[in-house]
Amino acid sequence: MSDMGLPVSLADSASPAIAASGESVALVQAIGRLVLPLARLAVAKGLPFAMVEAQLKQAFVQAGREAHPQLAPHRVVSRIATATGLSRREITRLTQVHSPLSQRRPVAAELFAHWANDPTYQDRHGRPRVLPRQGEGLSFESLAQSVTRDVHPRSLLDELLRLGMAVHDAEGDTVALVRDAFVPRGDAERMLGFLSDNVGDHLGAAVANVLSDGRSHFEQAVFADELSAESIEQIRALVSAQWREATASLVPAIEVLIEQDRATGRAQDRRLRIGLYTYTDCMDGAAPSMPQVPLTPAQAGNLEDS
């Protein structure tokens, strides 16, 4: 594209490795760009640096342990200390308090994706059907039971209603989806969960590509300069339409593969996440406009004392 003089480029994490002489500088610069959004999130939510630092130390210890999985137990602390620069005492403390968080299965998200993308539950225009709440045919109850038998359909309905993703017509006893994407606005805990899951996996894919031959994961992007705000809005609509088309074909195909794995007895020990994102900012590199979040009383007190 660049040969045609167009200000549009393609980028991916499988690009050739940085020359060794400049790799350390590039690495520090890359980490700086990665941690700045995290710092903005922490400051906006009133999370103090000490708590973020504790998480970073724990991550370094885990990464150090993963880098040397075959070490004898009595050598683990010394090797992690050498690899991370943390003290042996700090590593011992962190390994004793380490308790990995269990991953919760997002059943409501699975149900939403199934409802929005399975042709069985779509009308002739490709839109999610309005379903009767109960019944053996096409109903919300049968849809919920096709996704999981571990959660009662009424509980799943209550969760979608709580998130504002569905609406229940009590008079006709029907249920309908009310949004085009599973984005639970107003549910801070769930939105932070999506942030950590989606961005964590995206970053994990990019890092794995950089540390290997660049072919471990599909991870690419298109970027462009010299666009107006009006053009950005048109692109936003285009991306949304492309994502709906992608999920409409991907979700049913993935479900078929899961059933094939189960039927053939193949080990079902792999997980998958497929995502798409957009980001816009000023070309001059100015800090992006962030939502204005009121300071906590502790933050306000710190400002008054300074």
C-alpha positions as CSV (number, residue, x, y, z in Angstrom):
1,M,0.0,0.0,0.0
2,S,2.8,2.4,0.8
3,D,4.1,2.1,-2.7
4,M,0.9,3.7,-3.9
5,G,1.4,6.7,-1.7
6,L,-1.6,5.9,0.5
7,P,-1.4,6.8,4.2
8,V,-2.7,3.3,5.2
9,S,-0.4,0.6,6.6
10,L,-0.6,-3.0,7.8
11,A,1.2,-4.2,11.0
12,D,1.4,-7.4,12.9
13,S,3.5,-8.9,15.7
14,A,5.1,-11.3,13.3
15,S,7.4,-8.5,11.9
16,P,11.2,-9.2,11.8
17,A,12.9,-9.1,15.1
18,I,14.5,-5.9,16.2
19,A,18.3,-5.7,15.8
20,A,20.0,-6.8,18.9
21,S,21.8,-3.4,19.4
22,G,18.5,-1.5,19.7
23,E,16.3,-4.2,21.2
24,S,16.7,-3.1,24.8
25,V,15.7,0.5,24.0
26,A,12.8,-0.6,21.9
27,L,11.7,-3.0,24.6
28,V,11.7,-0.2,27.2
29,Q,9.7,2.0,24.9
30,A,7.2,-0.7,24.2
31,I,6.7,-1.4,27.9
32,G,6.2,2.3,28.5
33,R,3.4,2.4,26.0
34,L,1.8,-0.8,27.4
35,V,1.8,0.4,31.1
36,L,0.5,4.0,30.4
37,P,-3.1,2.9,29.7
38,L,-3.0,0.7,32.9
39,A,-1.7,3.7,34.9
40,R,-4.6,5.8,33.5
41,L,-7.1,3.1,34.5
42,A,-5.6,2.8,38.0
43,V,-5.6,6.6,38.6
44,A,-9.1,7.0,37.3
45,K,-10.4,4.3,39.6
46,G,-8.4,5.4,42.6
47,L,-6.1,2.3,42.8
48,P,-2.8,3.3,44.5
49,F,0.6,2.5,43.0
50,A,1.5,0.1,45.8
51,M,-1.3,-2.3,44.8
52,V,-0.3,-2.2,41.1
53,E,3.3,-2.7,42.1
54,A,2.4,-5.8,44.1
55,Q,0.6,-7.3,41.1
56,L,3.6,-6.6,38.9
57,K,6.0,-8.3,41.4
58,Q,3.7,-11.3,41.5
59,A,3.6,-11.4,37.7
60,F,7.5,-11.3,37.5
61,V,7.7,-14.2,40.0
62,Q,5.2,-16.2,37.9
63,A,7.1,-15.4,34.7
64,G,10.4,-16.4,36.3
65,R,9.0,-19.7,37.5
66,E,7.5,-20.4,34.0
67,A,10.9,-19.7,32.4
68,H,12.6,-22.4,34.4
69,P,10.0,-25.1,34.9
70,Q,12.4,-28.0,35.3
71,L,14.5,-26.6,38.2
72,A,14.8,-28.5,41.5
73,P,12.7,-26.9,44.2
74,H,15.7,-25.7,46.2
75,R,17.0,-23.7,43.3
76,V,13.8,-22.0,42.2
77,V,14.1,-18.9,44.4
78,S,17.7,-18.2,43.5
79,R,17.0,-18.6,39.8
80,I,13.9,-16.4,39.9
81,A,15.9,-13.7,41.8
82,T,18.5,-13.8,39.1
83,A,16.0,-13.5,36.3
84,T,13.8,-10.8,37.8
85,G,16.1,-8.7,40.1
86,L,13.8,-9.2,43.0
87,S,15.2,-10.2,46.4
88,R,15.1,-13.8,47.6
89,R,13.1,-12.7,50.6
90,E,10.5,-11.0,48.4
91,I,10.2,-14.0,46.1
92,T,9.8,-16.4,49.0
93,R,7.0,-14.2,50.4
94,L,5.3,-13.9,47.0
95,T,5.4,-17.6,46.3
96,Q,3.9,-18.3,49.7
97,V,0.9,-16.0,49.2
98,H,0.3,-16.8,45.5
99,S,-3.2,-18.0,44.8
100,P,-4.2,-17.9,41.2
101,L,-7.7,-16.7,40.5
102,S,-10.1,-19.2,39.1
103,Q,-11.6,-18.4,35.7
104,R,-15.3,-18.1,35.6
105,R,-17.2,-19.3,32.6
106,P,-19.1,-16.4,31.0
107,V,-22.3,-18.4,30.5
108,A,-24.4,-15.2,29.8
109,A,-22.0,-14.3,27.0
110,E,-22.2,-17.7,25.5
111,L,-26.0,-17.6,25.5
112,F,-26.0,-14.1,23.9
113,A,-23.6,-15.2,21.2
114,H,-25.6,-18.3,20.4
115,W,-28.9,-16.3,20.3
116,A,-27.4,-13.6,18.1
117,N,-25.6,-15.8,15.6
118,D,-27.4,-19.2,15.4
119,P,-29.7,-19.1,12.3
120,T,-32.2,-21.3,14.2
121,Y,-32.8,-18.3,16.5
122,Q,-32.8,-15.6,13.8
123,D,-35.7,-14.3,11.7
124,R,-35.6,-14.1,7.9
125,H,-33.7,-10.8,8.1
126,G,-31.0,-12.3,10.2
127,R,-32.0,-10.6,13.4
128,P,-32.4,-12.5,16.8
129,R,-35.9,-13.8,17.2
130,V,-38.2,-12.6,20.0
131,L,-38.6,-15.9,21.9
132,P,-41.4,-17.1,24.2
133,R,-39.9,-17.5,27.7
134,Q,-40.9,-21.2,28.1
135,G,-41.7,-24.1,25.8
136,E,-40.1,-27.1,24.1
137,G,-39.8,-25.5,20.7
138,L,-38.0,-22.2,19.9
139,S,-38.0,-20.6,23.4
140,F,-35.6,-18.9,25.7
141,E,-35.8,-21.9,28.0
142,S,-34.7,-24.3,25.2
143,L,-32.0,-21.8,24.1
144,A,-30.6,-21.6,27.6
145,Q,-30.6,-25.4,28.1
146,S,-28.7,-25.8,24.8
147,V,-26.0,-23.6,26.2
148,T,-25.7,-25.1,29.7
149,R,-27.6,-27.4,32.0
150,D,-25.6,-26.1,35.0
151,V,-27.5,-22.8,35.3
152,H,-31.3,-22.6,35.5
153,P,-32.9,-20.7,32.5
154,R,-34.6,-18.3,34.8
155,S,-31.2,-17.4,36.4
156,L,-29.7,-16.8,32.9
157,L,-32.7,-14.6,32.0
158,D,-32.3,-12.6,35.2
159,E,-28.6,-12.0,34.4
160,L,-29.3,-10.8,30.9
161,L,-32.1,-8.5,32.3
162,R,-29.7,-7.2,35.0
163,L,-27.1,-6.4,32.3
164,G,-29.7,-4.7,30.1
165,M,-29.0,-7.1,27.3
166,A,-32.5,-8.5,27.1
167,V,-36.1,-7.3,27.8
168,H,-39.0,-9.4,29.1
169,D,-42.5,-8.7,28.0
170,A,-44.5,-9.8,30.9
171,E,-47.9,-9.6,29.1
172,G,-46.8,-11.8,26.2
173,D,-44.2,-13.7,28.3
174,T,-41.6,-13.2,25.6
175,V,-37.9,-12.3,25.7
176,A,-35.9,-10.2,23.2
177,L,-32.3,-9.0,22.8
178,V,-31.9,-5.3,23.0
179,R,-28.3,-4.8,22.0
180,D,-26.0,-5.7,19.1
181,A,-23.0,-6.6,21.2
182,F,-22.3,-8.1,24.5
183,V,-21.1,-5.0,26.3
184,P,-22.7,-4.8,29.8
185,R,-22.6,-1.0,30.3
186,G,-23.0,0.1,33.8
187,D,-21.6,-3.2,35.2
188,A,-18.1,-2.1,36.2
189,E,-17.0,-5.5,37.5
190,R,-18.1,-7.4,34.3
191,M,-16.6,-4.7,32.1
192,L,-13.2,-4.9,33.9
193,G,-13.4,-8.7,33.5
194,F,-13.8,-8.2,29.7
195,L,-10.9,-5.8,29.7
196,S,-8.6,-8.2,31.5
197,D,-9.7,-11.2,29.4
198,N,-9.7,-9.6,26.0
199,V,-6.6,-7.3,26.3
200,G,-4.8,-10.0,28.3
201,D,-5.2,-12.6,25.5
202,H,-4.4,-10.0,22.8
203,L,-1.2,-9.0,24.6
204,G,-0.4,-12.7,25.2
205,A,-0.7,-13.4,21.5
206,A,1.5,-10.5,20.5
207,V,4.2,-11.4,23.1
208,A,4.2,-15.0,22.1
209,N,4.7,-14.0,18.5
210,V,7.6,-11.7,19.4
211,L,9.3,-14.4,21.5
212,S,8.9,-17.2,18.9
213,D,8.9,-17.3,15.1
214,G,6.0,-14.9,14.8
215,R,3.6,-17.6,13.7
216,S,2.1,-18.7,17.0
217,H,-1.1,-16.5,16.8
218,F,-2.9,-14.5,14.2
219,E,-2.4,-10.9,15.4
220,Q,-2.5,-8.1,12.8
221,A,-3.8,-4.5,12.5
222,V,-4.6,-1.9,9.8
223,F,-3.7,1.7,10.7
224,A,-4.2,5.0,8.8
225,D,-3.6,8.7,9.3
226,E,-5.2,11.9,7.8
227,L,-8.8,11.0,8.6
228,S,-11.6,13.4,9.7
229,A,-13.9,12.8,12.6
230,E,-16.7,12.2,10.2
231,S,-14.7,9.5,8.4
232,I,-14.0,7.8,11.7
233,E,-17.7,7.5,12.4
234,Q,-18.2,5.9,9.0
235,I,-15.4,3.5,9.7
236,R,-16.9,2.7,13.1
237,A,-20.1,1.6,11.4
238,L,-18.2,-0.4,8.8
239,V,-16.3,-2.3,11.5
240,S,-19.4,-3.1,13.4
241,A,-21.0,-4.5,10.3
242,Q,-17.9,-6.6,9.5
243,W,-17.8,-7.9,13.1
244,R,-21.5,-9.0,12.9
245,E,-20.7,-10.8,9.6
246,A,-17.7,-12.5,11.2
247,T,-19.4,-13.7,14.3
248,A,-22.4,-14.9,12.2
249,S,-20.1,-17.4,10.5
250,L,-17.5,-18.0,13.2
251,V,-19.8,-18.9,16.1
252,P,-21.8,-21.7,14.4
253,A,-18.6,-23.1,12.9
254,I,-16.9,-23.2,16.3
255,E,-19.9,-24.9,17.8
256,V,-19.8,-27.6,15.1
257,L,-16.1,-28.2,15.8
258,I,-16.8,-28.5,19.5
259,E,-19.4,-31.2,18.9
260,Q,-17.1,-33.0,16.5
261,D,-14.3,-33.0,19.2
262,R,-16.8,-34.4,21.7
263,A,-18.1,-37.1,19.3
264,T,-14.6,-38.3,18.3
265,G,-13.2,-38.3,21.8
266,R,-10.5,-35.8,21.1
267,A,-8.9,-34.1,24.1
268,Q,-10.9,-30.8,24.6
269,D,-8.1,-29.0,26.5
270,R,-7.6,-25.9,24.3
271,R,-9.4,-22.5,24.6
272,L,-9.8,-19.8,21.9
273,R,-10.5,-16.1,21.8
274,I,-11.1,-14.2,18.5
275,G,-11.4,-10.4,18.8
276,L,-11.5,-7.2,16.8
277,Y,-10.8,-3.7,18.1
278,T,-10.6,-0.1,16.9
279,Y,-8.7,2.8,18.4
280,T,-8.6,6.5,17.3
281,D,-6.5,9.3,18.6
282,C,-5.1,12.7,17.5
283,M,-2.3,12.6,15.0
284,D,-0.1,14.9,17.1
285,G,0.2,12.2,19.7
286,A,-1.6,14.1,22.4
287,A,-3.0,12.1,25.3
288,P,-6.4,10.7,24.4
289,S,-9.4,12.2,26.1
290,M,-10.3,10.0,29.1
291,P,-13.6,9.9,30.9
292,Q,-13.7,12.3,33.8
293,V,-13.9,10.2,37.0
294,P,-14.5,12.0,40.3
295,L,-11.6,11.7,42.7
296,T,-12.1,9.5,45.8
297,P,-12.0,11.2,49.2
298,A,-8.5,9.8,49.7
299,Q,-7.2,11.2,46.4
300,A,-8.9,14.6,47.1
301,G,-7.2,14.6,50.6
302,N,-3.8,13.9,49.1
303,L,-4.2,16.8,46.6
304,E,-5.2,19.1,49.4
305,D,-2.2,18.1,51.5
306,S,0.3,18.5,48.6
